[in-house]
Amino acid sequence: MTNKQKLLAAGLAIGIVALFCAAIFYFSHVNVAVLNPQGVVGNSERDLIVFTVILSLLVVVPVFTLLGVFAWKYRDTNTKKVEYKPEWDSDKILETIWWGIPCVVILALSIVTWQTSHSLDPFRPLNVATEPLRVQVVALQWKWLFIYPDQGVASVNELEIPEKTPINFEITSDAPMNAFWVPSLGSQIYAMSGMSTQLHLMADKVGEYKGSSTNISGTGFADMTFSVHAVANAQFKQWVEMARGSEALTTNTYAELAKPGTMQKTMHYMVPDTALYDSIVAKYSQPAPQHTTMPMNMGGM
């Protein structure tokens, strides 16, 4: 190996170590919400991500390592005698390795995928003894409306929830399709007009988290974010009482709110109509108006 080749190899090794150290430093100082979940669903999804990455590395690392080894060993400038034996088709050990390992990886991924597809089903209620809180979510253009039907209140761009309490979300859209996501709690799910989907999440402890839409829906999409406040039960009750003293969310008020436009501030409403969410969903399933066909002028016939 020449001095130039030694320097290149040393530089490559130093670069790999530096990249590894930089990754450790970044993830230890920056809060990546998906990898630092604050809810039971988010924890399960984080574990699934870590498991999948580790399992994939069992294939990726040996493949790329051998790629470098073969490229170096059989390079054109290698002055040493290297015996080249391409006839490996009858080697039972090698055949077992390069067919067996992928089969084991795929089998493991299949089992885990099957289990998590059922355990993390967004329609499946969380197995928690605490009485759940219902929240109806409406994606507007470009803001989020949260309706608490049992409390008779609503908020815009602010989701207030009690800690350690299952939240049963009902989600729809009164605008183009959007996607509801709170990375710290887990599970993105789409919001579509005329449809109502479900999602079950829970915050394990008090904290403030960020939510957003992850589906591009127009010019105001980048500002379509909301704050999630997980608070103690007593503080949540105080928030509900405060919201009950706010402006009523009537048909006219909602019509103004639903007009396209971003809203940076949070709003609170008292909701006298407990069927507001259902009416938003239903208005997209109304039958199309019947067009009356005018009789043709037959010229006096």
GILINQUI-V760170 format. One record per pair of residues at least 24 apart in sequence whose C-alpha atoms are under 10 Angstrom apart, sorted by sequence separation. I is the first residue (numbers start at 0). GAP is how many residues later the second one is. If there is no record, write none. Layout:
i = {I;I}
gap = {GAP;GAP}
This chain:
i = {134;145;170;171;183;184;187;188;189;190;205;206;242;243;244;245;246;247;248;134;145;169;170;171;183;184;187;188;189;202;204;205;206;242;243;244;245;247;250;134;169;170;171;182;183;184;187;202;203;204;205;241;242;243;249;133;168;169;170;181;182;183;202;204;241;242;243;248;132;144;168;169;170;181;182;201;202;239;241;242;243;132;143;168;169;180;181;182;238;239;240;131;167;168;169;180;181;239;167;168;179;180;181;131;132;133;134;135;136;137;138;139;140;142;166;167;168;179;180;181;131;132;133;134;135;136;137;138;139;140;141;166;167;178;179;180;129;130;131;132;133;134;135;136;137;138;139;140;141;165;166;167;177;178;179;180;129;130;131;132;133;134;135;136;137;138;139;140;165;166;177;178;179;127;128;129;130;131;132;133;134;135;136;137;138;139;140;141;143;164;165;166;176;177;178;127;128;131;137;138;139;140;163;164;165;177;178;223;224;127;138;139;163;164;165;176;177;178;222;223;224;225;58;125;126;138;162;163;164;175;176;177;222;223;224;225;226;125;137;138;161;162;163;164;175;176;219;220;221;222;223;225;124;125;138;160;161;162;163;175;218;219;220;222;58;124;125;137;160;161;162;163;174;175;217;218;219;57;58;124;136;161;162;177;181;184;218;219;57;123;161;162;180;181;183;122;160;179;180;181;55;58;121;122;177;181;57;121;122;159;55;158;54;55;158;54;138;139;158;138;157;158;51;54;55;137;138;139;157;54;136;137;138;156;137;156;51;51;50;137;136;51;135;136;50;51;135;136;135;47;121;134;47;121;164;119;120;121;133;162;163;119;121;132;143;156;157;158;159;160;161;162;163;164;47;131;143;156;157;158;159;160;161;162;163;164;131;132;142;143;156;157;158;159;160;161;162;163;131;142;155;156;157;158;159;160;161;162;44;141;155;156;157;158;159;160;161;43;160;161;124;125;161;162;122;123;124;125;127;138;160;161;43;44;121;122;123;124;125;141;159;160;161;43;121;122;123;124;125;140;141;159;160;0;120;121;122;140;141;142;0;40;41;120;121;140;141;142;160;40;119;120;121;140;141;159;119;140;141;142;143;159;40;141;142;143;144;195;141;142;143;195;140;141;142;174;139;173;174;193;195;40;138;173;174;193;194;195;39;150;152;153;193;194;195;152;192;193;194;151;152;154;192;193;150;151;152;153;191;192;193;194;150;152;153;192;193;194;151;152;192;193;147;150;151;152;153;192;193;150;152;152;153;154;152;153;151;152;151;155;173;172;171;156;170;171;173;155;156;157;158;169;172;173;155;156;157;171;172;144;155;156;157;171;173;155;156;157;170;173;154;155;156;144;154;155;144;153;154;155;142;143;153;154;142;152;153;154;140;141;142;152;153;154;139;140;141;142;151;152;153;139;140;141;142;143;151;152;138;139;140;141;142;143;150;151;152;137;139;140;141;142;150;151;152;139;140;141;142;144;146;151;152;139;140;143;144;145;146;147;148;151;142;144;145;146;147;148;150;38;39;146;148;149;38;148;39;147;148;38;146;148;148;146;147;146;145;137;41;44;45;135;136;41;42;44;135;41;42;43;44;135;137;40;41;42;137;38;40;41;36;37;38;39;40;41;36;37;38;39;40;35;36;37;38;33;34;35;36;37;32;33;34;35;36;32;33;31;32;33;31;32;33;30;32;33;40;41;40;41;39;40;41;38;39;40;38;39;40;37;38;39;37;38;36;37;38;36;37;37;37;37;32;32}
gap = {24;24;24;24;24;24;24;24;24;24;24;24;24;24;24;24;24;24;24;25;25;25;25;25;25;25;25;25;25;25;25;25;25;25;25;25;25;25;25;26;26;26;26;26;26;26;26;26;26;26;26;26;26;26;26;27;27;27;27;27;27;27;27;27;27;27;27;27;28;28;28;28;28;28;28;28;28;28;28;28;28;29;29;29;29;29;29;29;29;29;29;30;30;30;30;30;30;30;31;31;31;31;31;32;32;32;32;32;32;32;32;32;32;32;32;32;32;32;32;32;33;33;33;33;33;33;33;33;33;33;33;33;33;33;33;33;34;34;34;34;34;34;34;34;34;34;34;34;34;34;34;34;34;34;34;34;35;35;35;35;35;35;35;35;35;35;35;35;35;35;35;35;35;36;36;36;36;36;36;36;36;36;36;36;36;36;36;36;36;36;36;36;36;36;36;37;37;37;37;37;37;37;37;37;37;37;37;37;37;38;38;38;38;38;38;38;38;38;38;38;38;38;39;39;39;39;39;39;39;39;39;39;39;39;39;39;39;40;40;40;40;40;40;40;40;40;40;40;40;40;40;40;41;41;41;41;41;41;41;41;41;41;41;41;42;42;42;42;42;42;42;42;42;42;42;42;42;43;43;43;43;43;43;43;43;43;43;43;44;44;44;44;44;44;44;45;45;45;45;45;46;46;46;46;46;46;47;47;47;48;49;49;50;50;50;51;51;51;51;52;52;52;53;53;53;53;53;53;53;54;54;54;54;54;55;55;56;57;58;58;59;60;60;60;61;61;61;61;62;64;64;64;65;65;65;66;66;66;66;66;66;67;67;67;67;67;67;67;67;67;67;67;67;67;68;68;68;68;68;68;68;68;68;68;68;68;69;69;69;69;69;69;69;69;69;69;69;69;70;70;70;70;70;70;70;70;70;70;71;71;71;71;71;71;71;71;71;72;72;72;73;73;73;73;74;74;74;74;74;74;74;74;75;75;75;75;75;75;75;75;75;75;75;76;76;76;76;76;76;76;76;76;76;77;77;77;77;77;77;77;78;78;78;78;78;78;78;78;78;79;79;79;79;79;79;79;80;80;80;80;80;80;81;81;81;81;81;81;82;82;82;82;83;83;83;83;84;84;84;84;84;85;85;85;85;85;85;85;86;86;86;86;86;86;86;87;87;87;87;88;88;88;88;88;89;89;89;89;89;89;89;89;90;90;90;90;90;90;91;91;91;91;92;92;92;92;92;92;92;93;93;94;94;94;95;95;96;96;97;101;103;104;105;106;106;106;106;107;107;107;107;107;107;107;108;108;108;108;108;109;109;109;109;109;109;110;110;110;110;110;111;111;111;112;112;112;113;113;113;113;114;114;114;114;115;115;115;115;116;116;116;116;116;116;117;117;117;117;117;117;117;118;118;118;118;118;118;118;119;119;119;119;119;119;119;119;119;120;120;120;120;120;120;120;120;121;121;121;121;121;121;121;121;122;122;122;122;122;122;122;122;122;123;123;123;123;123;123;123;124;124;124;124;124;125;125;126;126;126;127;127;127;128;129;129;130;131;139;140;140;140;140;140;141;141;141;141;142;142;142;142;142;142;143;143;143;143;144;144;144;145;145;145;145;145;145;146;146;146;146;146;147;147;147;147;148;148;148;148;148;149;149;149;149;149;150;150;151;151;151;152;152;152;153;153;153;159;159;160;160;161;161;161;162;162;162;163;163;163;164;164;164;165;165;166;166;166;167;167;168;169;171;176;177}
